[in-house]
Amino acid sequence: MMSLENSPAIVRAFVEKINAHDVAGLCELMPGDHIFIDSLGTTIRGRETMRAGWTGYFTWFPDYQISVTDIFARDHLVGLYGVARGTYRVAGKLLDENKWEIPAAWRAVVKDGLIAEWRVYTDNSPVLRIMEKYALEG
């Protein structure tokens, strides 16, 4: 288990990899049995499953970014608060009407220097409305 001072640094590195869309770098920071829990409570298990998941997410939202305003740590748990933003790509284009920005929080569990669990807390309905608009048109 990592010490309190190291857990936030590991989580910040994970956020930097997200913002750089560095899927290989993200995977280097995940154990094989990594757990991802989305804002709807869906649990996805496994580093390789998440490799495909992050790759797909960055394809949908090629400008996806996390801005962290606050970070709190207790032992191996790290909480982050801030904003997520991106633009849903349609037919290879990033249209202004498909931009979104939502308040978000994340909970990371750090074990043995890796992100054992990454959980997202946000209201994704603005993003889902954009995506559904194109699903209905399709």
Order of alpha helices (4+ residues) and beta strands (2+ residues): alpha-alpha-beta-beta-alpha-beta-beta-beta-beta-alpha
